Amino acid sequence: MTGPRPASVATRTLRIAGRTPSPFGPAFAAGADGTENARSGGAKMSGGGPAFLSSPGRPRLPDDRPSADPKPTERSPAMSRAGALALKQPPEFEPAAPRPVPAAPVIAARGLSLTYTTADGPVHALSDVDLAVAPGEFVSFIGPSGCGKTTLLRCVADLERPTGGELTVNGVGAEAARLRRDYGFVFQAPALYPWRTIARNVALPLEIFGLPRAERRERVARYLDLVQLSGFANKFPWQLSGGMQQRASIARALCFDPKLLLMDEPFGALDEIVRDHLNAQLLELWRKTAKTVLFVTHSIPEAVYLSTRVVVMSPRPGRIVDIVDCTALGRERPLEIRETPEFLRLGQRVREGLRAGHAYDA
């Protein structure tokens, strides 16, 4: 027969000292205040045992038993601070993805002004223009004649020097951008040399830049195909219609792959049927090349149809009256979109902006 197990020396020592022995062995010694000191580190834990079995304020006795039917929504009162923290560890989350850094604007104008000095006195062409154009945007400028639309385009091209404010093109001054060949310019007239074939007109900037002949031929063929003039490379300008000549000038502006395309009323002299056709072709060209385009026009439907934003300008001195966001029309825009309520609403807002611009003269 096995007798009762004798108490350990540590247990007898605790009883002699008047302290309650811990049921979990001599590693814990319960004091009168209901706390125990762990010999390993001297850290206090609530109750008569490890933290996850003890209740705050009193030692845990051997006959204590947890409730047979604990409430599922309540935590056991035998939770200590350390145990609660251990069970309340937050779930692991993946680090948040870094926010994309906004692309630097292609065009940034701040307080831009330009005043011409003439014999009859100063002419204020632009006044306090603030504008930022993001990469890949198609931004149209519309306003009454003489409001500074073309002047603003010429400032970007470094063909005019502003008399006030700041202007950067692709992060540098307009002159530096011109010297880097950052832009191509399409003027109101095609400006083709009549004694050169269409292919040689398109190749002119490439010849000036000194590109090898084989590369010039490859680029000319590629961009004539892009503007649907592949079969007219050996024709002379006078053998082409006005719309075809303008397409040739667009190919010439694109052939050296500039980051920015400046277009000053390129379709203004064309009839409406040809103009609609070239608008659709230009929109398709913009989608294929992802160029940033600044486009001057007097036509409200043309501006809304082509643009991601329309900048409405006041009479001279040119100020920005409104900027109309046209992205709701999407990037795929058949000509039939001009009959939709959204297109008509945007056109009406541009028209109201033009009317409001005349209030500066009042």
PARO-814817 format. One record per residue (C-alpha): residue in three letters; z, y, x. Coordinates in nm, 3 decimals. Layout:
N
SITE   type         Z         Y         X
SITE    ALA         Z         Y         X
...
***
This chain:
362
SITE   type         Z         Y         X
SITE    MET     0.000     0.000     0.000
SITE    THR    -0.097     0.339     0.129
SITE    GLY     0.175     0.604     0.119
SITE    PRO     0.135     0.977     0.068
SITE    ARG    -0.040     1.154     0.348
SITE    PRO     0.207     1.359     0.553
SITE    ALA     0.155     1.733     0.551
SITE    SER    -0.004     1.875     0.860
SITE    VAL     0.198     2.067     1.111
SITE    ALA     0.022     2.387     1.008
SITE    THR     0.108     2.329     0.641
SITE    ARG     0.477     2.265     0.720
SITE    THR     0.482     2.576     0.931
SITE    LEU     0.344     2.785     0.646
SITE    ARG     0.601     2.647     0.401
SITE    ILE     0.881     2.724     0.640
SITE    ALA     0.748     3.078     0.674
SITE    GLY     0.749     3.121     0.294
SITE    ARG     0.373     3.146     0.261
SITE    THR     0.155     2.940     0.029
SITE    PRO    -0.064     2.695     0.218
SITE    SER    -0.434     2.719     0.145
SITE    PRO    -0.582     2.413    -0.026
SITE    PHE    -0.882     2.457     0.202
SITE    GLY    -0.703     2.384     0.527
SITE    PRO    -0.531     2.583     0.800
SITE    ALA    -0.832     2.802     0.862
SITE    PHE    -0.708     3.032     0.581
SITE    ALA    -0.358     3.165     0.547
SITE    ALA    -0.264     3.328     0.213
SITE    GLY    -0.043     3.633     0.227
SITE    ALA     0.182     3.780    -0.036
SITE    ASP    -0.089     4.027    -0.142
SITE    GLY    -0.322     3.748    -0.251
SITE    THR    -0.561     3.782     0.046
SITE    GLU    -0.638     3.543     0.324
SITE    ASN    -0.730     3.609     0.685
SITE    ALA    -0.995     3.389     0.837
SITE    ARG    -0.890     3.293     1.188
SITE    SER    -1.249     3.297     1.301
SITE    GLY    -1.294     3.673     1.250
SITE    GLY    -0.988     3.812     1.072
SITE    ALA    -1.205     3.928     0.778
SITE    LYS    -1.023     3.954     0.448
SITE    MET    -1.145     3.756     0.149
SITE    SER    -1.015     3.784    -0.201
SITE    GLY    -0.802     3.496    -0.333
SITE    GLY    -0.690     3.165    -0.185
SITE    GLY    -1.026     3.035    -0.064
SITE    PRO    -1.380     3.130     0.015
SITE    ALA    -1.511     3.435    -0.163
SITE    PHE    -1.737     3.249    -0.405
SITE    LEU    -1.434     3.048    -0.539
SITE    SER    -1.172     3.319    -0.555
SITE    SER    -1.090     3.571    -0.820
SITE    PRO    -0.989     3.923    -0.718
SITE    GLY    -0.622     4.003    -0.715
SITE    ARG    -0.470     3.651    -0.697
SITE    PRO    -0.499     3.331    -0.492
SITE    ARG    -0.705     3.048    -0.633
SITE    LEU    -0.472     2.753    -0.711
SITE    PRO    -0.581     2.390    -0.684
SITE    ASP    -0.545     2.332    -1.058
SITE    ASP    -0.769     2.625    -1.146
SITE    ARG    -1.091     2.499    -1.297
SITE    PRO    -1.392     2.692    -1.413
SITE    SER    -1.457     2.706    -1.782
SITE    ALA    -1.623     2.391    -1.916
SITE    ASP    -1.866     2.600    -2.115
SITE    PRO    -1.927     2.928    -1.932
SITE    LYS    -2.128     3.191    -2.110
SITE    PRO    -2.476     3.178    -1.972
SITE    THR    -2.514     3.555    -1.971
SITE    GLU    -2.186     3.626    -1.789
SITE    ARG    -2.113     3.589    -1.422
SITE    SER    -1.800     3.389    -1.332
SITE    PRO    -1.496     3.612    -1.269
SITE    ALA    -1.457     3.431    -0.936
SITE    MET    -1.727     3.648    -0.782
SITE    SER    -1.622     3.849    -0.484
SITE    ARG    -1.800     4.147    -0.343
SITE    ALA    -1.962     3.942    -0.068
SITE    GLY    -2.075     3.669    -0.305
SITE    ALA    -2.214     3.916    -0.557
SITE    LEU    -2.412     4.089    -0.288
SITE    ALA    -2.543     3.753    -0.170
SITE    LEU    -2.663     3.665    -0.519
SITE    LYS    -2.801     4.012    -0.590
SITE    GLN    -3.042     4.022    -0.301
SITE    PRO    -3.359     4.194    -0.427
SITE    PRO    -3.673     3.986    -0.442
SITE    GLU    -3.906     4.021    -0.149
SITE    PHE    -4.193     4.259    -0.214
SITE    GLU    -4.508     4.296    -0.013
SITE    PRO    -4.530     4.639     0.150
SITE    ALA    -4.730     4.889    -0.049
SITE    ALA    -5.086     4.936     0.063
SITE    PRO    -5.139     5.267     0.243
SITE    ARG    -5.299     5.537     0.035
SITE    PRO    -5.657     5.612     0.130
SITE    VAL    -5.696     5.932     0.327
SITE    PRO    -5.921     6.175     0.140
SITE    ALA    -6.249     6.232     0.320
SITE    ALA    -6.291     6.573     0.481
SITE    PRO    -6.519     6.800     0.276
SITE    VAL    -6.879     6.836     0.388
SITE    ILE    -6.875     7.201     0.281
SITE    ALA    -6.558     7.411     0.279
SITE    ALA    -6.586     7.779     0.184
SITE    ARG    -6.275     7.998     0.161
SITE    GLY    -6.299     8.360     0.052
SITE    LEU    -6.666     8.368     0.153
SITE    SER    -6.833     8.707     0.114
SITE    LEU    -7.159     8.860     0.229
SITE    THR    -7.263     9.224     0.214
SITE    TYR    -7.606     9.351     0.321
SITE    THR    -7.632     9.694     0.476
SITE    THR    -7.937     9.882     0.349
SITE    ALA    -8.066    10.238     0.362
SITE    ASP    -7.958    10.284    -0.001
SITE    GLY    -7.606    10.159     0.065
SITE    PRO    -7.431     9.821     0.083
SITE    VAL    -7.548     9.531    -0.135
SITE    HIS    -7.271     9.285    -0.220
SITE    ALA    -7.441     8.945    -0.248
SITE    LEU    -7.136     8.715    -0.247
SITE    SER    -6.773     8.789    -0.318
SITE    ASP    -6.468     8.568    -0.253
SITE    VAL    -6.636     8.229    -0.298
SITE    ASP    -6.404     7.926    -0.272
SITE    LEU    -6.569     7.584    -0.280
SITE    ALA    -6.524     7.235    -0.135
SITE    VAL    -6.796     6.970    -0.154
SITE    ALA    -6.703     6.606    -0.087
SITE    PRO    -6.930     6.357     0.094
SITE    GLY    -7.194     6.205    -0.132
SITE    GLU    -7.170     6.469    -0.406
SITE    PHE    -7.470     6.623    -0.578
SITE    VAL    -7.370     6.984    -0.649
SITE    SER    -7.602     7.223    -0.832
SITE    PHE    -7.574     7.602    -0.834
SITE    ILE    -7.689     7.789    -1.142
SITE    GLY    -7.677     8.157    -1.233
SITE    PRO    -7.894     8.458    -1.312
SITE    SER    -8.155     8.576    -1.062
SITE    GLY    -8.003     8.765    -0.771
SITE    CYS    -7.655     8.614    -0.812
SITE    GLY    -7.641     8.475    -0.457
SITE    LYS    -7.728     8.107    -0.511
SITE    THR    -7.993     8.100    -0.241
SITE    THR    -7.785     8.330    -0.023
SITE    LEU    -7.499     8.080    -0.033
SITE    LEU    -7.740     7.800     0.064
SITE    ARG    -7.872     8.011     0.352
SITE    CYS    -7.518     8.072     0.475
SITE    VAL    -7.461     7.696     0.487
SITE    ALA    -7.790     7.661     0.682
SITE    ASP    -7.687     7.939     0.923
SITE    LEU    -7.985     8.150     0.814
SITE    GLU    -7.744     8.422     0.698
SITE    ARG    -7.412     8.522     0.850
SITE    PRO    -7.121     8.583     0.608
SITE    THR    -6.940     8.912     0.649
SITE    GLY    -6.607     8.775     0.527
SITE    GLY    -6.414     8.453     0.473
SITE    GLU    -6.457     8.111     0.631
SITE    LEU    -6.728     7.845     0.610
SITE    THR    -6.739     7.501     0.768
SITE    VAL    -7.015     7.240     0.748
SITE    ASN    -6.916     6.883     0.834
SITE    GLY    -6.598     7.016     0.993
SITE    VAL    -6.765     7.271     1.224
SITE    GLY    -6.911     7.618     1.186
SITE    ALA    -7.252     7.663     1.027
SITE    GLU    -7.417     7.741     1.361
SITE    ALA    -7.277     7.428     1.525
SITE    ALA    -7.392     7.219     1.227
SITE    ARG    -7.742     7.365     1.262
SITE    LEU    -7.753     7.286     1.632
SITE    ARG    -7.639     6.930     1.553
SITE    ARG    -7.920     6.900     1.295
SITE    ASP    -7.672     6.811     1.022
SITE    TYR    -7.892     6.921     0.733
SITE    GLY    -8.247     6.918     0.601
SITE    PHE    -8.385     7.209     0.396
SITE    VAL    -8.632     7.185     0.107
SITE    PHE    -8.764     7.530     0.013
SITE    GLN    -8.908     7.658    -0.314
SITE    ALA    -9.262     7.613    -0.179
SITE    PRO    -9.358     7.289     0.003
SITE    ALA    -9.436     7.481     0.326
SITE    LEU    -9.676     7.218     0.458
SITE    TYR    -9.926     7.297     0.732
SITE    PRO   -10.271     7.271     0.571
SITE    TRP   -10.441     7.149     0.893
SITE    ARG   -10.203     6.855     0.936
SITE    THR   -10.216     6.537     0.731
SITE    ILE    -9.922     6.445     0.510
SITE    ALA    -9.804     6.192     0.769
SITE    ARG    -9.820     6.450     1.049
SITE    ASN    -9.641     6.710     0.833
SITE    VAL    -9.358     6.466     0.769
SITE    ALA    -9.346     6.376     1.140
SITE    LEU    -9.322     6.739     1.254
SITE    PRO    -8.942     6.755     1.300
SITE    LEU    -8.950     6.417     1.476
SITE    GLU    -9.208     6.552     1.721
SITE    ILE    -8.989     6.856     1.784
SITE    PHE    -8.690     6.630     1.848
SITE    GLY    -8.895     6.429     2.098
SITE    LEU    -8.873     6.087     1.932
SITE    PRO    -9.106     5.814     2.065
SITE    ARG    -9.436     5.774     1.882
SITE    ALA    -9.357     5.424     1.754
SITE    GLU    -9.029     5.541     1.601
SITE    ARG    -9.202     5.841     1.443
SITE    ARG    -9.457     5.617     1.277
SITE    GLU    -9.187     5.382     1.145
SITE    ARG    -8.982     5.667     0.998
SITE    VAL    -9.280     5.843     0.844
SITE    ALA    -9.392     5.520     0.674
SITE    ARG    -9.038     5.450     0.547
SITE    TYR    -8.978     5.794     0.394
SITE    LEU    -9.326     5.828     0.245
SITE    ASP    -9.258     5.497     0.073
SITE    LEU    -8.920     5.630    -0.043
SITE    VAL    -9.089     5.925    -0.220
SITE    GLN    -9.377     5.706    -0.342
SITE    LEU    -9.649     5.859    -0.125
SITE    SER    -9.739     5.557     0.088
SITE    GLY   -10.107     5.572    -0.003
SITE    PHE   -10.142     5.942     0.086
SITE    ALA   -10.037     5.951     0.450
SITE    ASN   -10.382     6.052     0.573
SITE    LYS   -10.449     6.308     0.301
SITE    PHE   -10.422     6.683     0.357
SITE    PRO   -10.184     6.898     0.150
SITE    TRP   -10.468     7.066    -0.043
SITE    GLN   -10.576     6.721    -0.163
SITE    LEU   -10.239     6.661    -0.336
SITE    SER   -10.086     6.803    -0.653
SITE    GLY    -9.796     7.047    -0.637
SITE    GLY    -9.543     6.776    -0.724
SITE    MET    -9.679     6.543    -0.456
SITE    GLN    -9.665     6.820    -0.199
SITE    GLN    -9.299     6.883    -0.287
SITE    ARG    -9.226     6.513    -0.248
SITE    ALA    -9.384     6.526     0.097
SITE    SER    -9.154     6.815     0.190
SITE    ILE    -8.853     6.611     0.072
SITE    ALA    -8.967     6.321     0.293
SITE    ARG    -8.994     6.564     0.586
SITE    ALA    -8.638     6.690     0.522
SITE    LEU    -8.502     6.335     0.513
SITE    CYS    -8.696     6.174     0.799
SITE    PHE    -8.445     6.268     1.071
SITE    ASP    -8.158     6.133     0.857
SITE    PRO    -7.945     6.447     0.807
SITE    LYS    -7.602     6.422     0.649
SITE    LEU    -7.671     6.709     0.410
SITE    LEU    -7.976     6.801     0.201
SITE    LEU    -8.019     7.164     0.093
SITE    MET    -8.269     7.218    -0.190
SITE    ASP    -8.362     7.568    -0.309
SITE    GLU    -8.536     7.538    -0.648
SITE    PRO    -8.779     7.272    -0.524
SITE    PHE    -8.922     7.203    -0.872
SITE    GLY    -8.915     7.556    -1.012
SITE    ALA    -9.293     7.606    -1.004
SITE    LEU    -9.380     7.271    -1.167
SITE    ASP    -9.453     7.200    -1.531
SITE    GLU    -9.187     7.029    -1.741
SITE    ILE    -9.350     6.684    -1.743
SITE    VAL    -9.384     6.670    -1.364
SITE    ARG    -9.038     6.822    -1.325
SITE    ASP    -8.876     6.551    -1.539
SITE    HIS    -9.053     6.284    -1.336
SITE    LEU    -8.940     6.433    -1.005
SITE    ASN    -8.584     6.476    -1.134
SITE    ALA    -8.566     6.104    -1.205
SITE    GLN    -8.713     6.025    -0.863
SITE    LEU    -8.472     6.260    -0.688
SITE    LEU    -8.174     6.102    -0.864
SITE    GLU    -8.290     5.757    -0.753
SITE    LEU    -8.341     5.889    -0.398
SITE    TRP    -7.989     6.029    -0.394
SITE    ARG    -7.841     5.696    -0.508
SITE    LYS    -8.032     5.509    -0.236
SITE    THR    -7.948     5.744     0.051
SITE    ALA    -7.594     5.857    -0.052
SITE    LYS    -7.668     6.201     0.094
SITE    THR    -7.467     6.509     0.005
SITE    VAL    -7.699     6.743    -0.186
SITE    LEU    -7.671     7.116    -0.262
SITE    PHE    -7.931     7.209    -0.523
SITE    VAL    -8.023     7.553    -0.658
SITE    THR    -8.179     7.575    -1.004
SITE    HIS    -8.225     7.802    -1.307
SITE    SER    -8.248     7.510    -1.550
SITE    ILE    -7.934     7.400    -1.737
SITE    PRO    -8.070     7.052    -1.832
SITE    GLU    -8.183     6.992    -1.473
SITE    ALA    -7.846     7.095    -1.334
SITE    VAL    -7.646     6.873    -1.570
SITE    TYR    -7.885     6.578    -1.535
SITE    LEU    -7.883     6.569    -1.155
SITE    SER    -7.532     6.673    -1.063
SITE    THR    -7.186     6.538    -1.013
SITE    ARG    -7.071     6.902    -1.048
SITE    VAL    -7.241     7.222    -1.159
SITE    VAL    -7.124     7.550    -1.002
SITE    VAL    -7.179     7.840    -1.244
SITE    MET    -7.216     8.179    -1.075
SITE    SER    -7.190     8.535    -1.205
SITE    PRO    -7.439     8.819    -1.154
SITE    ARG    -7.422     9.004    -0.824
SITE    PRO    -7.188     9.006    -0.646
SITE    GLY    -7.199     8.630    -0.678
SITE    ARG    -6.870     8.473    -0.779
SITE    ILE    -6.791     8.124    -0.907
SITE    VAL    -6.724     8.151    -1.281
SITE    ASP    -6.682     7.779    -1.358
SITE    ILE    -6.729     7.435    -1.204
SITE    VAL    -6.843     7.175    -1.458
SITE    ASP    -6.770     6.809    -1.380
SITE    CYS    -7.061     6.586    -1.488
SITE    THR    -6.936     6.251    -1.355
SITE    ALA    -6.870     6.130    -1.711
SITE    LEU    -7.246     6.073    -1.738
SITE    GLY    -7.226     5.803    -1.471
SITE    ARG    -7.466     5.752    -1.182
SITE    GLU    -7.737     5.566    -1.376
SITE    ARG    -7.899     5.837    -1.587
SITE    PRO    -8.219     5.766    -1.776
SITE    LEU    -8.400     6.073    -1.905
SITE    GLU    -8.289     5.977    -2.257
SITE    ILE    -7.932     6.066    -2.164
SITE    ARG    -8.027     6.428    -2.226
SITE    GLU    -8.008     6.363    -2.600
SITE    THR    -7.650     6.227    -2.595
SITE    PRO    -7.353     6.429    -2.731
SITE    GLU    -7.178     6.428    -2.390
SITE    PHE    -7.483     6.572    -2.215
SITE    LEU    -7.520     6.841    -2.481
SITE    ARG    -7.149     6.925    -2.456
SITE    LEU    -7.174     6.971    -2.078
SITE    GLY    -7.485     7.184    -2.119
SITE    GLN    -7.303     7.404    -2.369
SITE    ARG    -7.014     7.453    -2.129
SITE    VAL    -7.256     7.564    -1.853
SITE    ARG    -7.418     7.805    -2.100
SITE    GLU    -7.078     7.951    -2.194
SITE    GLY    -6.997     7.995    -1.825
SITE    LEU    -7.317     8.190    -1.775
SITE    ARG    -7.225     8.416    -2.066
SITE    ALA    -6.873     8.464    -1.932
SITE    GLY    -7.016     8.561    -1.593
SITE    HIS    -7.178     8.868    -1.743
SITE    ALA    -6.831     8.990    -1.842
SITE    TYR    -6.787     9.102    -1.478
SITE    ASP    -7.045     9.376    -1.545
SITE    ALA    -6.864     9.503    -1.854
***
